[in-house]
Amino acid sequence: MMAYAGNAYVKANMNDVYEVYVGDKLIGEVSSPDVVGWVIADKLEEMKRTHPEVQWEVVRDGLRIEKESIFKGEPENEETIEALRASLEAKAIGVEVVVDGKAVAVVKDQETADRILQHVKDMFASAESPDGLTVLSAEPILDRDDDVIAESAPEVLSTRIIEPVELLRREIQPNDVMDEQAVIEMLIKGDTKPTQYIVQEGDTPGHIAQKLGVPIELIYQKNRDNKDLVERDLIRPGDVLDLTMLQPAVTVESVERVKETISVQFDTIYEEDPTMRKGQTETIRKGKKGVKQVTYLLTKVNGLLMEEKIEKETILEEPVPAVVKRGTKVVLGEGSGKFRWPVVSPSVSSGYGSRWGRKHKGIDLTSSKKSILAADTGKVTYAGWKDDYGNVIIIDHKNGYETLYAHLSKISVKKGDIVEKGDVIGVMGSTGRSTGVHLHFEVIVNGVEKNPMSYLR
């Protein structure tokens, strides 16, 4: 009976305590594991107050808690808390931004790094250039094409950083963390060094851009006072070109969609009148221009145009042809005023006008079919060499229209020839100031270059 009573007494007076160890060292006992959690949280708050610009972690290696039952045991919470606080170590944690294998910055956390990278992509993809980055956009150099009715704001389809980017979480010193805005400026502006290039024999703008790895748009933007270059792609050996450009720490590629609404030239229907003298005409009904929408896909690198493609053309309003009465005498070589594409299955590689940093007086066409066809009936007024155009043909259509075909590898007609619409007049090439095999095609109305897209059906 006495033994049973003694065991009951001991059992009734056994208390649970929690022994706290750091490594093999006993720090003390606490009444609950929650006490240890409170100490750790308090340590983190203390470090955050000291250095709020970084993340902190408490080193928990070797920290363990063991439950023990002790007769009339009383945990020494206060003493254990002080001893544990003195034993705990805190370390600063940051995120290192590594671009193409090179560490470029340390920031507070993953969220900050993601925000910085998105901000950089957004700035390069924006239609408005960031402060201090005027190289990324420019006002049109010459007057806008008269046939352009409206142009949409760019719709950004995608942006990406070309270089591999790693975000590595690691232990740092508090003063390693960089200001967020400073990191953005460093990634965008990078290193800028003045660069000049002396034109060599045989150089073309496209060849220079390819050789030096710079966007061709940069050449036109930085040398806008060189009218021969801007208007005719004409450069000469010895010319000095400014090719200074930003060298950002990252390369941002963006794809944009731009929709351009342009007028479509109307046709003219002629009604022959034997009572009218040769050369006389009378307008019975005025023509009305139509409207079409051309959608372009623009690929840019760090805000500079690298590639331009036509994605789609949509007729919004059909043109209404003019009706003109004229004398019956047929003028040899007179065109219809309706133009066909000068190559079969064409692809437009460069559009017309002063959009996107330069003036282009025609359009550039490529195709697997290299034969060049007369866009309309007319008389050949020039067939030969021009320094800027290489082998070139000019056809007068005897109705106020002329067409020009440049960079040909072969000319199959001569001055004075009468050609019919669709006749083969030459072969596509890359002569003159040209990069790559293509046809440069112009439509000239009463001596003024017009947008061929308004006339080709």
C-alpha positions as CSV (number, residue, x, y, z in Angstrom):
1,M,0.0,0.0,0.0
2,M,2.8,2.4,0.9
3,A,4.8,1.6,-2.3
4,Y,1.7,2.1,-4.4
5,A,1.0,5.4,-2.8
6,G,4.6,6.5,-3.3
7,N,4.5,5.7,-7.0
8,A,1.3,7.6,-7.4
9,Y,2.8,10.6,-5.7
10,V,5.9,10.6,-7.9
11,K,3.8,10.1,-11.1
12,A,1.5,13.0,-10.1
13,N,4.5,15.3,-9.6
14,M,6.3,14.5,-12.9
15,N,6.4,17.7,-15.2
16,D,7.2,17.8,-18.9
17,V,10.0,20.2,-19.9
18,Y,11.8,20.7,-23.3
19,E,15.6,20.7,-23.3
20,V,17.1,23.0,-26.0
21,Y,20.4,22.0,-27.6
22,V,22.7,23.8,-30.0
23,G,24.9,21.1,-31.3
24,D,25.9,18.9,-28.3
25,K,25.6,21.8,-25.9
26,L,22.5,22.0,-23.6
27,I,21.3,25.6,-23.5
28,G,18.5,25.0,-21.0
29,E,14.9,24.0,-20.6
30,V,11.7,25.7,-21.7
31,S,8.1,25.0,-21.0
32,S,7.0,24.7,-24.7
33,P,8.6,24.4,-28.1
34,D,6.7,27.6,-28.9
35,V,9.2,29.5,-26.7
36,V,12.0,28.6,-29.2
37,G,9.9,29.8,-32.1
38,W,9.3,33.2,-30.3
39,V,13.0,33.6,-29.8
40,I,13.8,32.9,-33.4
41,A,11.1,35.3,-34.6
42,D,12.4,38.0,-32.2
43,K,15.9,37.6,-33.6
44,L,14.7,38.0,-37.2
45,E,12.7,41.2,-36.3
46,E,15.8,42.6,-34.6
47,M,17.9,42.0,-37.8
48,K,15.2,43.4,-40.0
49,R,15.1,46.6,-38.0
50,T,18.9,46.9,-38.4
51,H,19.0,46.1,-42.1
52,P,15.5,46.2,-43.6
53,E,16.9,46.2,-47.2
54,V,17.7,42.5,-47.1
55,Q,16.1,39.2,-46.1
56,W,17.3,37.4,-43.0
57,E,17.4,33.8,-42.0
58,V,18.3,32.3,-38.6
59,V,20.9,29.5,-38.8
60,R,19.2,26.4,-37.3
61,D,21.9,23.9,-38.0
62,G,22.3,21.8,-34.8
63,L,19.3,23.3,-33.0
64,R,17.1,20.6,-31.6
65,I,14.5,20.2,-28.8
66,E,14.1,17.1,-26.7
67,K,11.1,16.4,-24.4
68,E,11.8,15.2,-20.9
69,S,9.7,14.4,-17.8
70,I,11.3,15.5,-14.5
71,F,10.0,15.1,-10.9
72,K,8.8,18.5,-9.8
73,G,10.7,19.9,-12.9
74,E,10.5,23.6,-13.4
75,P,11.7,25.0,-16.8
76,E,14.1,28.0,-16.6
77,N,12.5,30.0,-19.4
78,E,14.2,33.3,-18.9
79,E,17.7,31.9,-18.5
80,T,17.2,29.6,-21.5
81,I,15.9,32.4,-23.7
82,E,18.9,34.6,-23.0
83,A,21.3,31.8,-23.6
84,L,19.5,30.8,-26.8
85,R,19.4,34.4,-28.1
86,A,23.2,34.6,-27.6
87,S,23.7,31.3,-29.4
88,L,21.6,32.0,-32.5
89,E,23.2,33.4,-35.7
90,A,21.4,35.3,-38.5
91,K,22.6,35.5,-42.1
92,A,21.6,37.9,-44.9
93,I,20.1,36.2,-48.0
94,G,19.8,37.9,-51.4
95,V,19.2,37.1,-55.0
96,E,22.1,37.3,-57.5
97,V,21.2,38.2,-61.1
98,V,23.4,36.3,-63.5
99,V,23.2,37.2,-67.2
100,D,24.8,34.9,-69.7
101,G,27.0,33.4,-66.9
102,K,28.1,36.8,-65.5
103,A,26.9,38.1,-62.2
104,V,25.6,41.6,-62.8
105,A,23.7,42.6,-59.6
106,V,22.4,41.5,-56.2
107,V,18.9,42.4,-55.2
108,K,16.7,41.8,-52.1
109,D,14.5,38.9,-53.2
110,Q,13.0,36.9,-56.1
111,E,10.0,39.3,-56.3
112,T,12.4,42.3,-56.7
113,A,14.4,40.5,-59.4
114,D,11.3,39.5,-61.4
115,R,9.9,43.1,-61.2
116,I,13.2,44.5,-62.4
117,L,13.4,42.1,-65.4
118,Q,9.8,42.8,-66.4
119,H,10.4,46.6,-66.1
120,V,13.4,46.3,-68.5
121,K,11.4,44.3,-71.0
122,D,8.5,46.8,-70.8
123,M,10.8,49.8,-71.3
124,F,12.4,48.4,-74.5
125,A,9.0,47.3,-75.9
126,S,7.4,50.7,-75.2
127,A,6.5,53.0,-78.1
128,E,7.9,55.8,-76.0
129,S,11.6,55.8,-75.4
130,P,12.8,55.7,-71.7
131,D,14.5,58.8,-70.3
132,G,18.0,59.2,-71.6
133,L,17.5,56.5,-74.3
134,T,16.7,58.5,-77.3
135,V,18.4,56.0,-79.6
136,L,15.5,53.7,-79.1
137,S,13.1,55.8,-81.2
138,A,13.1,58.7,-83.5
139,E,10.7,61.1,-85.2
140,P,10.2,60.4,-88.9
141,I,13.0,61.9,-90.9
142,L,10.9,63.0,-93.9
143,D,7.2,63.8,-94.4
144,R,4.8,60.9,-94.0
145,D,3.5,59.1,-97.0
146,D,0.5,61.0,-98.4
147,D,-1.4,57.7,-98.9
148,V,-1.2,56.8,-95.2
149,I,-4.6,57.5,-93.6
150,A,-3.9,56.2,-90.1
151,E,-1.4,54.1,-88.2
152,S,-2.2,52.2,-85.0
153,A,-0.1,52.3,-81.9
154,P,2.2,49.3,-81.7
155,E,0.7,46.2,-80.1
156,V,3.4,44.3,-78.3
157,L,2.9,40.6,-78.9
158,S,5.9,39.3,-77.0
159,T,9.1,40.3,-75.3
160,R,12.0,38.2,-74.2
161,I,15.5,38.6,-72.9
162,I,17.7,36.7,-75.4
163,E,20.6,35.9,-73.0
164,P,20.0,33.2,-70.4
165,V,19.2,34.8,-67.0
166,E,19.6,33.0,-63.7
167,L,18.3,34.2,-60.3
168,L,20.4,32.6,-57.6
169,R,19.5,32.8,-53.9
170,R,22.6,32.9,-51.8
171,E,24.2,34.3,-48.6
172,I,25.3,37.9,-48.9
173,Q,26.5,40.9,-47.0
174,P,23.9,43.6,-46.4
175,N,25.8,46.2,-48.4
176,D,25.8,43.9,-51.4
177,V,22.2,44.7,-52.2
178,M,21.8,47.3,-55.0
179,D,19.1,49.9,-55.4
180,E,16.3,48.7,-57.7
181,Q,16.4,51.7,-60.0
182,A,20.2,51.5,-60.3
183,V,19.9,47.9,-61.4
184,I,17.3,48.8,-64.0
185,E,19.5,51.6,-65.4
186,M,22.5,49.4,-65.5
187,L,20.7,46.7,-67.4
188,I,19.3,49.1,-69.9
189,K,22.1,51.6,-70.4
190,G,25.0,49.3,-70.0
191,D,28.2,50.7,-71.6
192,T,28.0,53.3,-74.3
193,K,31.2,54.1,-76.3
194,P,31.4,56.4,-79.3
195,T,31.8,54.4,-82.5
196,Q,32.6,55.6,-86.0
197,Y,32.9,53.6,-89.2
198,I,34.6,54.6,-92.4
199,V,32.8,53.2,-95.5
200,Q,34.9,50.8,-97.5
201,E,34.7,50.0,-101.2
202,G,31.7,47.7,-101.9
203,D,30.0,48.5,-98.5
204,T,26.2,48.8,-98.3
205,P,24.1,49.8,-95.3
206,G,22.9,46.3,-94.9
207,H,26.4,44.8,-95.3
208,I,27.7,47.2,-92.7
209,A,24.9,46.3,-90.2
210,Q,25.6,42.6,-90.8
211,K,29.3,42.9,-90.5
212,L,29.3,44.9,-87.3
213,G,26.2,43.2,-85.8
214,V,24.2,46.4,-85.4
215,P,20.5,47.0,-86.3
216,I,20.3,48.6,-89.8
217,E,17.8,51.2,-88.3
218,L,20.6,52.5,-86.2
219,I,22.6,53.5,-89.2
220,Y,19.7,55.7,-90.5
221,Q,18.8,57.2,-87.1
222,K,22.4,58.2,-86.2
223,N,23.2,59.6,-89.6
224,R,19.9,61.4,-90.5
225,D,21.8,64.4,-91.8
226,N,23.2,62.3,-94.6
227,K,20.4,62.7,-97.1
228,D,21.9,60.5,-99.8
229,L,22.0,57.6,-97.3
230,V,18.5,58.3,-95.9
231,E,16.7,58.8,-99.2
232,R,18.7,56.6,-101.6
233,D,20.8,54.1,-99.6
234,L,23.8,55.9,-101.2
235,I,27.1,55.8,-99.4
236,R,30.6,56.3,-100.7
237,P,34.0,55.0,-99.7
238,G,35.5,57.4,-97.2
239,D,32.2,58.5,-95.7
240,V,32.3,58.5,-91.9
241,L,29.2,57.0,-90.2
242,D,28.2,57.4,-86.6
243,L,27.3,54.0,-85.2
244,T,27.3,54.8,-81.5
245,M,24.7,52.8,-79.7
246,L,23.8,51.6,-76.2
247,Q,25.3,48.3,-75.1
248,P,22.8,47.1,-72.5
249,A,23.6,44.3,-70.1
250,V,20.7,42.4,-71.6
251,T,19.3,42.1,-75.1
252,V,15.5,42.4,-75.3
253,E,13.7,41.1,-78.4
254,S,10.2,42.4,-78.9
255,V,7.6,41.5,-81.6
256,E,5.1,44.2,-82.3
257,R,2.1,44.4,-84.6
258,V,1.3,47.7,-86.4
259,K,-1.7,48.3,-88.5
260,E,-1.5,50.9,-91.2
261,T,-4.6,52.2,-93.1
262,I,-3.7,53.4,-96.6
263,S,-5.6,54.6,-99.6
264,V,-5.9,52.4,-102.7
265,Q,-5.6,54.1,-106.0
266,F,-8.6,53.9,-108.2
267,D,-8.5,52.6,-111.8
268,T,-9.6,54.6,-114.8
269,I,-12.0,53.3,-117.4
270,Y,-11.6,54.9,-120.8
271,E,-14.5,55.2,-123.2
272,E,-13.4,55.7,-126.7
273,D,-15.0,58.5,-128.6
274,P,-14.3,58.8,-132.4
275,T,-15.6,62.3,-132.4
276,M,-12.8,63.6,-130.1
277,R,-9.5,64.7,-131.4
278,K,-6.3,62.8,-130.6
279,G,-5.2,63.6,-127.0
280,Q,-8.4,65.1,-125.9
281,T,-10.1,63.6,-122.7
282,E,-13.2,64.4,-120.7
283,T,-14.0,63.1,-117.2
284,I,-17.4,61.6,-117.0
285,R,-17.1,60.4,-113.4
286,K,-14.5,61.2,-110.9
287,G,-12.7,58.2,-109.3
288,K,-12.7,57.6,-105.6
289,K,-9.8,56.0,-103.7
290,G,-10.4,52.9,-101.7
291,V,-9.1,52.0,-98.3
292,K,-7.1,49.0,-97.2
293,Q,-5.4,47.9,-94.0
294,V,-1.9,46.5,-94.0
295,T,-0.7,44.7,-90.9
296,Y,3.0,44.6,-90.2
297,L,5.0,42.4,-87.8
298,L,8.0,44.3,-86.5
299,T,10.8,42.5,-84.7
300,K,13.0,44.8,-82.6
301,V,16.1,44.3,-80.6
302,N,16.5,46.7,-77.7
303,G,14.0,48.9,-79.4
304,L,15.6,49.0,-82.8
305,L,13.9,47.5,-85.9
306,M,15.6,44.3,-87.1
307,E,12.9,42.8,-89.3
308,E,9.7,44.0,-90.9
309,K,7.1,41.6,-92.5
310,I,3.6,42.1,-93.9
311,E,1.3,39.8,-92.0
312,K,-2.0,40.6,-93.7
313,E,-3.8,42.9,-96.1
314,T,-7.5,43.6,-95.9
315,I,-9.6,45.7,-98.3
316,L,-11.8,48.0,-96.2
317,E,-13.4,49.9,-99.0
318,E,-13.2,49.2,-102.7
319,P,-12.0,52.0,-104.9
320,V,-14.5,53.5,-107.4
321,P,-12.9,53.7,-110.9
322,A,-13.0,57.0,-112.8
323,V,-14.7,57.1,-116.2
324,V,-12.9,59.2,-118.8
325,K,-13.9,59.7,-122.4
326,R,-11.0,60.1,-124.8
327,G,-10.1,60.1,-128.5
328,T,-10.0,56.8,-130.4
329,K,-6.4,57.1,-131.6
330,V,-4.3,54.5,-129.6
331,V,-1.1,55.9,-128.2
332,L,1.6,53.2,-128.6
333,G,2.8,51.9,-125.2
334,E,0.1,53.5,-123.1
335,G,-0.7,51.6,-119.9
336,S,-4.0,50.8,-118.3
337,G,-3.2,52.4,-115.0
338,K,-3.8,49.0,-113.3
339,F,-0.6,47.5,-112.0
340,R,0.3,43.8,-111.5
341,W,2.9,42.6,-109.0
342,P,6.3,42.7,-110.8
343,V,7.3,39.2,-109.5
344,V,5.3,36.0,-109.0
345,S,4.6,34.9,-105.4
346,P,6.2,38.0,-103.9
347,S,7.2,38.7,-100.3
348,V,7.6,42.3,-99.1
349,S,10.9,42.5,-97.1
350,S,10.9,46.3,-96.7
351,G,8.0,48.7,-96.9
352,Y,7.6,52.2,-98.3
353,G,7.9,55.5,-96.5
354,S,9.5,57.2,-93.5
355,R,8.1,54.9,-90.8
356,W,10.5,53.4,-88.3
357,G,13.5,55.7,-88.9
358,R,14.1,56.1,-92.6
359,K,12.7,57.1,-96.0
360,H,12.3,54.3,-98.5
361,K,11.0,55.4,-101.9
362,G,9.8,52.0,-102.9
363,I,9.2,48.5,-101.6
364,D,11.6,45.6,-101.6
365,L,10.4,42.2,-102.9
366,T,11.8,38.7,-102.7
367,S,10.6,35.6,-104.4
368,S,11.8,32.1,-105.4
369,K,10.8,33.3,-108.9
370,K,13.5,35.6,-110.1
371,S,12.0,36.8,-113.4
372,I,11.0,40.5,-113.3
373,L,7.7,41.4,-115.1
374,A,6.5,44.7,-116.4
375,A,3.8,46.0,-114.0
376,D,1.9,47.6,-116.9
377,T,2.2,48.3,-120.6
378,G,4.7,51.1,-121.4
379,K,7.8,52.3,-123.0
380,V,11.3,51.6,-121.6
381,T,12.9,55.0,-121.0
382,Y,16.0,53.8,-119.2
383,A,17.8,50.4,-119.1
384,G,21.3,50.5,-117.7
385,W,23.4,51.1,-114.7
386,K,23.0,53.6,-111.9
387,D,25.5,53.7,-109.0
388,D,22.9,53.5,-106.2
389,Y,20.4,51.2,-108.0
390,G,22.8,48.9,-110.0
391,N,21.1,47.5,-113.1
392,V,17.8,49.5,-113.3
393,I,14.9,49.7,-115.7
394,I,12.4,52.6,-115.9
395,I,9.2,52.3,-117.8
396,D,7.0,55.3,-118.8
397,H,3.4,54.1,-119.0
398,K,2.3,57.2,-121.0
399,N,-0.4,58.1,-118.6
400,G,1.4,60.0,-115.8
401,Y,2.7,56.8,-114.3
402,E,6.3,55.4,-114.3
403,T,7.7,52.3,-112.6
404,L,11.3,51.6,-111.6
405,Y,12.9,48.2,-111.2
406,A,16.3,48.1,-109.5
407,H,19.2,45.8,-108.5
408,L,18.6,43.5,-111.4
409,S,21.3,40.8,-112.3
410,K,20.2,40.9,-115.9
411,I,18.4,43.4,-118.1
412,S,16.3,41.9,-121.0
413,V,15.0,45.1,-122.6
414,K,16.6,48.2,-124.1
415,K,15.7,51.9,-124.1
416,G,12.8,52.5,-126.5
417,D,11.3,49.1,-126.3
418,I,7.5,48.9,-125.9
419,V,6.6,46.2,-123.3
420,E,3.2,44.7,-122.5
421,K,2.0,44.1,-118.9
422,G,3.5,40.8,-117.7
423,D,6.4,40.8,-120.2
424,V,9.7,39.5,-118.7
425,I,12.1,42.5,-118.6
426,G,14.9,41.2,-116.4
427,V,16.1,39.0,-113.6
428,M,16.2,39.7,-109.9
429,G,19.7,40.4,-108.5
430,S,21.8,42.3,-105.9
431,T,23.6,44.9,-108.0
432,G,24.4,48.4,-106.9
433,R,23.8,49.5,-103.3
434,S,22.0,46.3,-102.3
435,T,22.2,43.5,-99.8
436,G,20.9,40.2,-100.8
437,V,18.9,39.2,-103.9
438,H,15.7,41.3,-104.2
439,L,13.8,43.7,-106.4
440,H,13.5,47.4,-105.4
441,F,10.2,48.6,-107.0
442,E,8.9,52.1,-107.2
443,V,5.7,53.7,-108.6
444,I,6.2,57.3,-109.7
445,V,3.1,59.5,-110.4
446,N,3.7,62.8,-112.2
447,G,7.3,62.7,-111.0
448,V,6.6,61.9,-107.4
449,E,7.3,58.6,-105.7
450,K,4.2,57.0,-104.3
451,N,3.5,54.0,-102.1
452,P,3.4,51.0,-104.4
453,M,1.1,49.2,-102.0
454,S,-1.6,51.7,-103.0
455,Y,-1.4,50.6,-106.6
456,L,-0.7,46.9,-106.6
457,R,-3.8,44.7,-106.6
